[in-house]
Amino acid sequence: MIKKYEFTEETKVICGRKLHKIRALRDFNDVKAGDLGGFIEKEENLSHEGNCWVYNNAKVYDNAKIYGDAIICGNAEIYGNAKIYGNAVIRGNAEICGNAKIYGCAVIYGNAKIYGNAVIRGNAEIYGNAVIHGNAEIYVNAEIYGNAVIHGNAEIYGNAVIRGNAEIYGNAEICGNAEIYGNAIIYGNAKIYGRAVICGNAIIYGCAKIYNGKWDKSHLYIQGTKWAFYVSSENTITTGCQIHTFEEWQKNYKQIAKEHDGLEVLTEYIRYFNLACEMYGKEEYKIDLKEEAA
């Protein structure tokens, strides 16, 4: 292995650790021999192989490792047991620490902070004041920015966009072309996908699965005796594993209940259905409970 950098005499102390400014010893990528780089604590922080490099005033220390073709620049700070590799780019004032892993073509910048066991990969882009931690995983083309916070075991992927003051946690899953913003909160085992837009002060939780429509307030979600009952799009209601339009539920509710051993709780769920009809302007589909009782 031919070394690609050396320590200069310029040093900086960060959190009690002595960091050294580096100088390139050979040409690679856009770096020329003699170019000054950023600061690292020890050679284990930056591989001599690949095109990885620490630029500008960026700092890498503790047990953090930069390898592959990863780029660290600006005032970015990488420490703890963080690993940055592949073609990942960390810049601006971004802070990566803990056991976080950033790889693929992921880009982190602004004042974003990634820590815990978070994994950012693919073409994911995290910026602004976004915070990702816990066991959260962001991948494919997902974009997180603003003051968004993602934590727990949440997964964000596809072309999903999370921004504003949105918070996603628990086992929540956001994917497809879903967009979450405002003060929206998604948690539990909720899944938001398709072209769903969750915004305003909406709170989505439990086992809810929302795949369409714009929701600027909390949708109707009721944990019934046997199954969860909730409005899953502008025109559909989900009960257990059954997803049907308001019209389909009205026409087929008895048959569906019979097929899924739900006749004993049918009246309970009809009440939920009628409430949903009233709340979402679908009164024409309400079921007559008196007729049902007869």
C-alpha positions as CSV (number, residue, x, y, z in Angstrom):
1,M,0.0,0.0,0.0
2,I,1.4,3.4,-1.0
3,K,0.5,6.1,1.4
4,K,-1.5,9.0,0.0
5,Y,-1.2,11.5,2.8
6,E,1.0,12.5,5.7
7,F,0.5,14.6,8.9
8,T,1.6,18.2,8.9
9,E,2.8,20.1,11.9
10,E,-0.6,21.9,12.2
11,T,-2.7,20.4,14.9
12,K,-6.0,21.1,16.6
13,V,-7.5,19.7,19.9
14,I,-11.1,18.6,19.8
15,C,-12.7,17.0,22.8
16,G,-9.3,16.3,24.3
17,R,-8.1,14.6,21.1
18,K,-5.2,15.9,19.1
19,L,-6.0,16.1,15.4
20,H,-3.5,16.6,12.6
21,K,-3.9,18.5,9.3
22,I,-3.1,16.2,6.4
23,R,-1.2,16.7,3.2
24,A,-1.5,14.6,0.0
25,L,1.5,12.7,-1.1
26,R,0.2,11.7,-4.5
27,D,-2.4,12.6,-7.1
28,F,-5.9,10.9,-6.9
29,N,-9.3,12.0,-7.9
30,D,-9.3,15.9,-7.8
31,V,-6.5,15.9,-5.1
32,K,-2.9,16.8,-6.2
33,A,0.2,15.9,-4.3
34,G,1.0,18.7,-1.9
35,D,-2.7,19.7,-1.4
36,L,-3.7,20.2,2.2
37,G,-6.7,18.4,3.6
38,G,-8.7,18.5,6.8
39,F,-7.9,17.1,10.2
40,I,-7.8,13.5,11.4
41,E,-6.6,12.1,14.7
42,K,-4.9,9.0,13.4
43,E,-4.3,7.0,10.2
44,E,-7.1,4.6,11.1
45,N,-9.5,7.4,10.5
46,L,-8.8,7.8,6.8
47,S,-7.9,4.9,4.4
48,H,-4.8,5.3,2.2
49,E,-6.7,3.3,-0.5
50,G,-9.5,4.5,-2.8
51,N,-10.3,8.2,-3.5
52,C,-11.6,9.0,0.0
53,W,-10.4,12.3,1.4
54,V,-11.0,14.8,4.2
55,Y,-11.1,18.4,2.8
56,N,-11.1,21.9,4.2
57,N,-11.8,22.2,7.9
58,A,-13.5,18.8,8.2
59,K,-12.6,16.7,11.2
60,V,-12.5,12.9,11.7
61,Y,-11.5,11.4,15.0
62,D,-12.1,8.8,17.7
63,N,-12.8,5.4,16.0
64,A,-14.5,6.9,13.0
65,K,-13.4,5.4,9.6
66,I,-13.5,7.0,6.1
67,Y,-12.8,4.7,3.2
68,G,-13.8,3.8,-0.4
69,D,-14.4,7.0,-2.3
70,A,-16.2,8.9,0.4
71,I,-15.7,12.7,0.7
72,I,-15.7,14.7,3.9
73,C,-15.5,18.4,3.5
74,G,-16.6,21.8,4.8
75,N,-16.8,21.9,8.6
76,A,-18.2,18.4,8.8
77,E,-17.3,16.4,12.0
78,I,-17.2,12.6,12.1
79,Y,-16.4,10.7,15.3
80,G,-17.4,7.9,17.6
81,N,-17.6,4.6,15.6
82,A,-19.1,6.1,12.5
83,K,-18.3,4.7,9.1
84,I,-18.5,6.6,5.9
85,Y,-17.7,4.8,2.7
86,G,-18.8,4.1,-0.9
87,N,-19.4,7.4,-2.7
88,A,-21.0,9.1,0.2
89,V,-20.4,12.9,0.7
90,I,-20.6,14.7,4.0
91,R,-20.3,18.4,3.9
92,G,-21.4,21.7,5.5
93,N,-21.7,21.5,9.3
94,A,-23.0,18.0,9.3
95,E,-22.2,15.8,12.3
96,I,-22.0,12.0,12.1
97,C,-21.3,10.0,15.2
98,G,-22.2,7.0,17.3
99,N,-22.4,3.8,15.2
100,A,-23.9,5.5,12.2
101,K,-23.1,4.2,8.7
102,I,-23.3,6.3,5.6
103,Y,-22.6,4.7,2.3
104,G,-23.7,4.3,-1.3
105,C,-24.2,7.8,-2.9
106,A,-25.8,9.3,0.1
107,V,-25.2,13.0,0.7
108,I,-25.4,14.7,4.1
109,Y,-25.0,18.5,4.6
110,G,-26.2,21.6,6.2
111,N,-26.5,21.2,10.0
112,A,-27.8,17.6,9.8
113,K,-26.9,15.2,12.6
114,I,-26.8,11.4,12.3
115,Y,-26.0,9.2,15.3
116,G,-27.0,6.1,17.1
117,N,-27.2,3.1,14.8
118,A,-28.7,5.0,12.0
119,V,-28.0,3.9,8.4
120,I,-28.1,6.2,5.4
121,R,-27.5,4.7,2.0
122,G,-28.4,4.6,-1.6
123,N,-29.1,8.1,-3.0
124,A,-30.6,9.4,0.2
125,E,-30.1,13.1,0.9
126,I,-30.2,14.6,4.4
127,Y,-29.8,18.3,5.1
128,G,-31.0,21.4,6.9
129,N,-31.4,20.7,10.6
130,A,-32.6,17.2,10.2
131,V,-31.7,14.7,12.9
132,I,-31.6,10.9,12.3
133,H,-30.8,8.5,15.2
134,G,-31.8,5.3,16.8
135,N,-32.0,2.4,14.4
136,A,-33.5,4.5,11.6
137,E,-32.7,3.6,8.1
138,I,-32.9,6.0,5.1
139,Y,-32.3,4.8,1.6
140,V,-33.0,4.7,-2.1
141,N,-33.9,8.4,-3.1
142,A,-35.4,9.5,0.2
143,E,-34.9,13.2,1.1
144,I,-35.0,14.5,4.7
145,Y,-34.6,18.2,5.6
146,G,-35.9,21.1,7.5
147,N,-36.2,20.3,11.2
148,A,-37.4,16.7,10.6
149,V,-36.5,14.1,13.2
150,I,-36.4,10.3,12.3
151,H,-35.6,7.8,15.0
152,G,-36.6,4.4,16.5
153,N,-36.7,1.7,13.9
154,A,-38.3,4.0,11.3
155,E,-37.5,3.3,7.6
156,I,-37.7,6.0,4.9
157,Y,-37.1,5.0,1.3
158,G,-38.3,5.2,-2.3
159,N,-38.9,8.9,-3.3
160,A,-40.3,9.8,0.1
161,V,-39.7,13.4,1.3
162,I,-39.8,14.3,5.0
163,R,-39.5,18.0,5.9
164,G,-40.7,20.8,8.2
165,N,-41.0,19.7,11.8
166,A,-42.2,16.2,11.0
167,E,-41.3,13.4,13.3
168,I,-41.2,9.7,12.3
169,Y,-40.4,7.0,14.9
170,G,-41.3,3.6,16.2
171,N,-41.6,1.0,13.4
172,A,-43.1,3.5,11.0
173,E,-42.4,3.1,7.3
174,I,-42.5,5.9,4.7
175,C,-42.0,5.1,1.1
176,G,-43.1,5.5,-2.5
177,N,-43.8,9.2,-3.3
178,A,-45.1,10.0,0.1
179,E,-44.5,13.4,1.5
180,I,-44.6,14.3,5.3
181,Y,-44.3,17.9,6.5
182,G,-45.6,20.5,8.8
183,N,-45.9,19.2,12.4
184,A,-47.0,15.7,11.3
185,I,-46.1,12.8,13.5
186,I,-46.0,9.2,12.3
187,Y,-45.2,6.3,14.7
188,G,-46.1,2.8,15.8
189,N,-46.4,0.4,12.8
190,A,-47.9,2.9,10.5
191,K,-47.0,2.8,6.8
192,I,-47.4,5.8,4.5
193,Y,-46.8,5.1,0.9
194,G,-48.1,5.8,-2.7
195,R,-48.7,9.5,-3.2
196,A,-50.0,10.1,0.3
197,V,-49.3,13.6,1.8
198,I,-49.4,13.9,5.6
199,C,-49.1,17.5,6.9
200,G,-50.4,20.1,9.3
201,N,-50.9,18.6,12.8
202,A,-51.8,15.2,11.5
203,I,-50.9,12.2,13.7
204,I,-50.8,8.7,12.2
205,Y,-50.1,5.7,14.3
206,G,-51.0,2.1,15.2
207,C,-51.1,-0.2,12.2
208,A,-52.5,2.4,9.9
209,K,-51.6,2.2,6.2
210,I,-52.2,5.4,4.2
211,Y,-51.5,5.4,0.5
212,N,-53.3,8.3,-1.1
213,G,-54.8,11.7,-0.5
214,K,-53.7,14.8,1.5
215,W,-54.1,14.6,5.3
216,D,-53.7,17.8,7.2
217,K,-55.3,16.5,10.4
218,S,-55.4,13.1,12.1
219,H,-57.3,10.5,10.2
220,L,-60.0,8.4,11.8
221,Y,-58.3,5.4,13.5
222,I,-60.2,3.1,15.9
223,Q,-58.8,0.0,17.5
224,G,-62.0,-2.1,17.6
225,T,-62.7,-5.3,19.5
226,K,-61.4,-7.5,16.7
227,W,-59.5,-5.4,14.1
228,A,-58.2,-1.8,13.7
229,F,-60.6,0.3,11.6
230,Y,-59.3,3.4,9.8
231,V,-59.7,5.6,6.7
232,S,-56.7,4.7,4.5
233,S,-57.3,7.1,1.6
234,E,-59.9,9.6,0.5
235,N,-62.1,6.9,-0.7
236,T,-61.1,3.7,1.1
237,I,-61.5,2.2,4.6
238,T,-59.3,-0.5,6.0
239,T,-60.5,-3.0,8.6
240,G,-58.0,-5.8,9.4
241,C,-56.6,-7.0,6.1
242,Q,-59.6,-5.8,4.1
243,I,-59.3,-2.5,2.0
244,H,-62.5,-1.4,0.2
245,T,-64.1,1.8,-1.0
246,F,-67.0,3.3,1.0
247,E,-69.4,2.0,-1.7
248,E,-67.9,-1.5,-1.6
249,W,-68.2,-1.7,2.2
250,Q,-71.9,-0.6,2.0
251,K,-72.7,-3.2,-0.6
252,N,-70.7,-6.1,0.7
253,Y,-70.3,-5.6,4.5
254,K,-72.3,-8.7,5.4
255,Q,-70.5,-11.0,3.1
256,I,-67.1,-9.6,4.1
257,A,-68.0,-10.0,7.8
258,K,-69.2,-13.6,7.2
259,E,-66.1,-14.6,5.3
260,H,-63.8,-13.2,8.1
261,D,-65.7,-14.5,11.1
262,G,-66.9,-11.0,12.0
263,L,-70.6,-11.3,12.4
264,E,-70.5,-11.1,16.2
265,V,-68.9,-7.7,16.0
266,L,-70.8,-6.5,12.9
267,T,-72.9,-3.8,14.7
268,E,-69.8,-2.4,16.3
269,Y,-68.0,-1.9,13.0
270,I,-71.1,-0.5,11.3
271,R,-71.1,2.2,13.9
272,Y,-67.4,3.0,13.0
273,F,-68.3,2.9,9.3
274,N,-71.2,5.4,9.8
275,L,-69.0,7.7,11.8
276,A,-66.4,7.7,9.0
277,C,-69.2,8.4,6.5
278,E,-70.2,11.5,8.5
279,M,-66.7,12.7,9.1
280,Y,-65.6,12.4,5.4
281,G,-68.7,13.6,3.6
282,K,-69.9,10.1,2.5
283,E,-73.3,10.1,4.2
284,E,-74.9,8.4,1.2
285,Y,-73.1,5.2,2.1
286,K,-74.3,5.0,5.7
287,I,-75.8,1.7,6.8
288,D,-79.2,1.7,8.5
289,L,-78.5,0.1,11.9
290,K,-82.3,-0.2,12.6
291,E,-82.6,-2.2,9.4
292,E,-79.6,-4.3,10.3
293,A,-81.0,-5.0,13.8
294,A,-84.3,-6.1,12.3
